[in-house]
Amino acid sequence: MGVIYYNGEFHDDAVSLDYNDRGYQFGDGVYEVVRVYEGRLFTAREHFERLVRSAGEIKMSAPKSVDDYIQICEQLVDRNDLVNGNIYIQLTRGVAARNHAFPVPATEPVTLMYTYTAERPLKGMQNGVKTISTEDIRWLRCDIKSLNLLANVLNKEKAVQAGAVEAIQIRDGVVTEGASSNVYRVKDGAIYTHPADNLILNGITRRVIKECSQELAIPFHEETFGHDDLLTSDEVFISSTTLEITPVNQIDDQVIGEPGPIVKKLQQAFETKIKMIK
Ligand code: PLP
């Protein structure tokens, strides 16, 4: 497993978690996944700013500053000799006898951070992936990167059972996002994606894509669109820290086709940003 950061200390290989940890019993906590390319952190500041925000939205305060978290990540990368992979970061409300309401007095948040090797998903990025569409059965605060992922887990499993990579979620006929990604359609040279409101997670990759679109002068519209619109798109793609920018070539039985010109341009621009990491 390698070196793990747990509550202020680095541990070799293993840590013991308390069965009364509220993350374990209630999913009462928040998390992030930061990508590492060639030993360097990608968009770590944005991830930790989002972590601090997510914590605040569930009335927890992150025990460390964004700069501290970045420094811990750098140490974890060094200590684990991580080249290409991810860092998982989790904050829970802490350890207390099981009771739904917040513990009184407040508990110290429990922090866990570890790294793992992961190659880039190049095959899907080049060829596109199959997806399914399914009902979005999540709560109404999808903007919080919460540990409560049961609805996402069930939808992702539905996709896997159908031989697909992602489940595109639909709420009241509107495409929200994937079980673990943001969703985009391209029509007549413009990109459309759900607004960053309470119904989706404002992906860090989504923000990079927005920036790339602006640099490439590709119109980027944060507007809702329907399930029907999705199926008549010129291109469809999904994005996340681990999937990067992945074209969608099939939704249920509907074939969308080969990766198109817009997604390829975005992938190139994204690649340039990876190469620019300091
Ligand atoms: N939406 C959901 C529900 C996710 O779980 C994720 C990532 O895990 C994303 C979107 C993409 O976010 P990011 O680009 O920050 O990884």
Boltz pocket constraint, residues with backbone or C-beta under 6 A from the ligand:
constraints:
  - pocket:
      binder: B
      contacts: [[A, 33], [A, 142], [A, 152], [A, 177], [A, 178], [A, 179], [A, 180], [A, 181], [A, 182], [A, 200], [A, 201], [A, 202], [A, 203], [A, 204], [A, 205], [A, 206], [A, 239], [A, 240], [A, 241], [A, 242]]
      max_distance: 6.0
